[in-house]
Amino acid sequence: MLATNDVGDSNYSKETETVITLQDVPEEAPVIVSVKPSTTTSVLVQWQRPSEESVNGVLVGYRLYYRELPVNSTPSTVPLEDMATANNTTTRDAHITALTNFKTVSSASLTEFELTQLKKFKCYEIVMTTYNIVGESPPSEPVTVSVGEAAPSLPPQSIRVVPVSPTVLEVTWDLPPLHAQNGLIQGYKSQLEHQTAGYQCCCRYTDFCRRIKRSESRIFRAEE
């Protein structure tokens, strides 16, 4: 600093020690560039770091918010680069409110994270934020992803067997519960055993109701 009057200025004072301004909330979220299923219950999320100027301090890490979408939802068809250019802050803040599950990535250097313990054959929505010691950035644009198929976790329900003739049985059943199908049901396998002779058969069906009869070799089979 220096002093001044109508005649002129004084010499400069000695320099002070270096002072750093306080940190502020980050202004930008990371840009999600890829979300790919890695197993039937996990996805790999990859992102691009926000600009250094937007962090407004020291970057501590990231948070991934996610939620399960309704059954009839499908992954977004909007390209990620187009989604990243949108600037609707109100809509993005609403997503954070709805996404109650989150994972914290406590490393500023990481640019990918595997989100685990998801449900099989479900659709999820994911957003990310940047955070420092002051707070979090606005959320990124949401991205949706479908987790891979897996074997059904429950069998068909309410199986009913009714004899309709000396050689024919009618078997009917209900689909496994929707939450336990873990994919598109392509068919059914039925194993029937004769009580006295111990013969068995294993047949594959795609209808919800088929007739099953006993052949002359005393093995039960489906009637065409």
C-alpha positions as CSV (number, residue, x, y, z in Angstrom):
1,M,0.0,0.0,0.0
2,L,0.9,3.7,-0.3
3,A,-0.3,7.0,1.0
4,T,-1.3,9.9,-1.2
5,N,-2.1,13.6,-1.0
6,D,-2.3,16.6,-3.4
7,V,1.5,16.7,-3.7
8,G,2.1,13.0,-4.4
9,D,2.4,9.4,-3.3
10,S,4.5,7.8,-0.6
11,N,6.7,4.8,-1.1
12,Y,5.0,1.4,-1.1
13,S,4.7,-0.4,2.2
14,K,6.2,-3.9,2.7
15,E,4.2,-6.7,1.2
16,T,1.9,-8.7,3.4
17,E,1.8,-12.4,3.7
18,T,-0.1,-14.2,1.0
19,V,-3.8,-14.5,1.7
20,I,-6.2,-16.9,0.0
21,T,-9.9,-16.0,-0.4
22,L,-12.5,-18.4,1.2
23,Q,-13.8,-21.3,-0.8
24,D,-17.3,-21.3,-2.2
25,V,-19.8,-24.0,-3.4
26,P,-18.7,-25.6,-6.8
27,E,-20.6,-24.2,-9.8
28,E,-20.4,-27.1,-12.2
29,A,-21.2,-30.8,-11.9
30,P,-19.1,-33.5,-13.6
31,V,-20.3,-34.6,-17.0
32,I,-21.4,-38.2,-17.1
33,V,-19.9,-39.7,-20.3
34,S,-20.8,-43.4,-20.0
35,V,-22.9,-45.7,-17.9
36,K,-22.6,-49.4,-18.8
37,P,-23.8,-52.5,-17.0
38,S,-20.8,-54.5,-15.7
39,T,-22.7,-57.4,-14.0
40,T,-26.4,-58.2,-13.4
41,T,-26.4,-56.1,-10.3
42,S,-23.8,-53.3,-11.0
43,V,-23.0,-50.6,-13.6
44,L,-19.8,-48.7,-14.3
45,V,-20.2,-44.9,-14.3
46,Q,-17.5,-42.8,-16.0
47,W,-17.4,-39.0,-16.0
48,Q,-15.4,-35.9,-17.0
49,R,-14.1,-33.6,-14.3
50,P,-15.5,-30.1,-14.1
51,S,-13.2,-27.1,-14.9
52,E,-10.8,-26.0,-12.2
53,E,-12.3,-22.5,-12.1
54,S,-15.8,-23.9,-11.4
55,V,-14.7,-25.8,-8.3
56,N,-14.2,-22.5,-6.3
57,G,-11.7,-24.2,-4.0
58,V,-10.2,-27.6,-3.5
59,L,-12.1,-30.5,-5.1
60,V,-12.8,-33.2,-2.5
61,G,-14.8,-35.7,-4.5
62,Y,-18.1,-36.6,-6.1
63,R,-21.5,-38.0,-5.2
64,L,-23.6,-40.3,-7.3
65,Y,-27.3,-40.2,-6.7
66,Y,-29.5,-42.9,-8.1
67,R,-33.0,-44.3,-8.0
68,E,-35.0,-47.2,-9.4
69,L,-37.4,-46.2,-12.1
70,P,-40.9,-47.7,-12.7
71,V,-41.1,-51.0,-14.6
72,N,-42.3,-49.5,-17.9
73,S,-39.4,-47.0,-18.1
74,T,-36.8,-47.3,-20.8
75,P,-33.2,-46.0,-21.0
76,S,-33.0,-42.4,-22.3
77,T,-32.4,-42.1,-26.1
78,V,-31.1,-38.5,-25.7
79,P,-27.3,-38.5,-26.5
80,L,-25.2,-37.6,-23.4
81,E,-23.5,-34.7,-25.2
82,D,-26.9,-33.1,-25.9
83,M,-28.1,-33.7,-22.3
84,A,-24.9,-32.0,-21.0
85,T,-25.8,-28.7,-22.8
86,A,-29.1,-28.3,-21.1
87,N,-29.4,-25.6,-18.5
88,N,-32.6,-26.2,-16.5
89,T,-31.4,-25.8,-12.9
90,T,-34.9,-26.2,-11.4
91,T,-35.4,-29.6,-13.1
92,R,-32.0,-30.8,-12.1
93,D,-32.5,-29.8,-8.5
94,A,-35.8,-31.7,-8.4
95,H,-33.9,-34.8,-9.4
96,I,-31.6,-34.6,-6.4
97,T,-34.7,-34.4,-4.1
98,A,-36.1,-37.5,-5.7
99,L,-32.9,-39.5,-5.6
100,T,-32.6,-40.7,-2.0
101,N,-29.8,-43.2,-2.6
102,F,-26.2,-42.0,-3.1
103,K,-22.6,-43.1,-3.0
104,T,-19.7,-40.8,-2.2
105,V,-16.4,-40.9,-4.2
106,S,-13.9,-39.4,-1.8
107,S,-11.2,-38.9,-4.4
108,A,-10.8,-35.9,-6.8
109,S,-8.6,-37.9,-9.2
110,L,-11.1,-40.7,-9.9
111,T,-13.2,-40.5,-13.1
112,E,-15.1,-43.8,-12.8
113,F,-17.0,-45.7,-10.1
114,E,-18.8,-49.0,-10.1
115,L,-22.3,-48.7,-8.6
116,T,-23.1,-52.1,-7.0
117,Q,-25.9,-53.9,-5.2
118,L,-28.5,-52.9,-7.7
119,K,-31.6,-55.0,-8.5
120,K,-31.6,-57.3,-11.4
121,F,-33.4,-56.4,-14.6
122,K,-34.3,-52.9,-13.4
123,C,-33.9,-49.4,-14.8
124,Y,-32.1,-46.7,-12.9
125,E,-31.6,-43.0,-13.1
126,I,-28.3,-41.5,-12.1
127,V,-27.0,-37.9,-11.5
128,M,-23.7,-36.7,-10.1
129,T,-22.5,-33.7,-8.1
130,T,-19.1,-32.2,-7.3
131,Y,-18.3,-31.3,-3.7
132,N,-15.7,-29.4,-1.6
133,I,-15.6,-28.5,2.1
134,V,-18.3,-25.8,1.5
135,G,-20.9,-27.8,-0.3
136,E,-22.1,-29.5,-3.5
137,S,-22.5,-28.3,-7.1
138,P,-25.9,-28.4,-8.9
139,P,-26.6,-31.9,-10.2
140,S,-25.6,-33.2,-13.6
141,E,-28.1,-34.1,-16.3
142,P,-29.8,-37.4,-15.4
143,V,-28.8,-40.6,-17.3
144,T,-30.8,-43.8,-17.3
145,V,-29.5,-47.3,-17.6
146,S,-30.9,-50.9,-17.5
147,V,-29.2,-53.5,-15.4
148,G,-28.7,-56.9,-17.1
149,E,-30.9,-59.9,-17.0
150,A,-30.5,-62.8,-14.5
151,A,-32.1,-66.1,-13.8
152,P,-35.6,-65.8,-12.3
153,S,-35.4,-65.7,-8.5
154,L,-38.8,-67.3,-7.9
155,P,-40.7,-70.2,-9.7
156,P,-44.1,-70.0,-11.4
157,Q,-46.9,-69.5,-8.9
158,S,-50.2,-71.2,-8.0
159,I,-49.4,-74.5,-9.9
160,R,-52.6,-76.5,-10.4
161,V,-52.9,-80.1,-11.7
162,V,-56.2,-81.5,-12.7
163,P,-56.8,-85.1,-14.1
164,V,-59.0,-84.9,-17.2
165,S,-58.7,-88.5,-18.4
166,P,-56.9,-91.7,-17.5
167,T,-53.9,-90.6,-19.5
168,V,-54.0,-86.8,-19.4
169,L,-53.3,-84.2,-16.8
170,E,-54.0,-80.5,-17.2
171,V,-51.4,-78.2,-15.6
172,T,-51.9,-74.5,-15.2
173,W,-49.8,-71.8,-13.5
174,D,-49.3,-68.1,-13.0
175,L,-46.2,-66.1,-13.9
176,P,-43.5,-65.5,-11.3
177,P,-44.0,-62.2,-9.6
178,L,-42.8,-59.3,-11.7
179,H,-40.0,-58.3,-9.3
180,A,-38.6,-61.8,-9.4
181,Q,-38.6,-62.4,-13.2
182,N,-35.2,-60.7,-13.7
183,G,-35.8,-60.5,-17.4
184,L,-38.1,-61.7,-20.2
185,I,-39.6,-65.1,-19.4
186,Q,-39.0,-67.3,-22.5
187,G,-40.5,-70.5,-21.3
188,Y,-41.0,-73.1,-18.5
189,K,-39.5,-76.4,-17.6
190,S,-41.7,-79.0,-15.9
191,Q,-40.3,-82.2,-14.2
192,L,-42.9,-84.9,-13.5
193,E,-42.2,-88.1,-11.6
194,H,-44.3,-91.3,-11.6
195,Q,-45.0,-92.2,-8.0
196,T,-44.3,-96.0,-8.4
197,A,-41.9,-96.5,-11.3
198,G,-39.7,-93.4,-10.7
199,Y,-39.7,-92.3,-14.3
200,Q,-39.1,-88.7,-15.0
201,C,-39.3,-86.3,-17.9
202,C,-38.3,-82.7,-18.4
203,C,-40.2,-80.6,-21.0
204,R,-40.1,-77.0,-22.1
205,Y,-43.3,-74.9,-22.6
206,T,-44.0,-71.4,-23.7
207,D,-47.8,-71.3,-23.1
208,F,-49.4,-70.6,-19.8
209,C,-51.6,-73.7,-20.0
210,R,-50.6,-77.0,-21.5
211,R,-51.9,-80.6,-21.2
212,I,-49.5,-83.1,-19.8
213,K,-50.2,-86.8,-20.3
214,R,-48.6,-90.2,-19.5
215,S,-47.3,-92.1,-22.5
216,E,-47.2,-95.9,-22.9
217,S,-43.7,-95.9,-21.6
218,R,-45.1,-94.5,-18.3
219,I,-43.2,-91.2,-18.8
220,F,-45.3,-88.0,-18.5
221,R,-45.0,-85.7,-21.5
222,A,-46.8,-82.6,-22.9
223,E,-49.6,-83.2,-25.3
224,E,-49.2,-81.2,-28.6
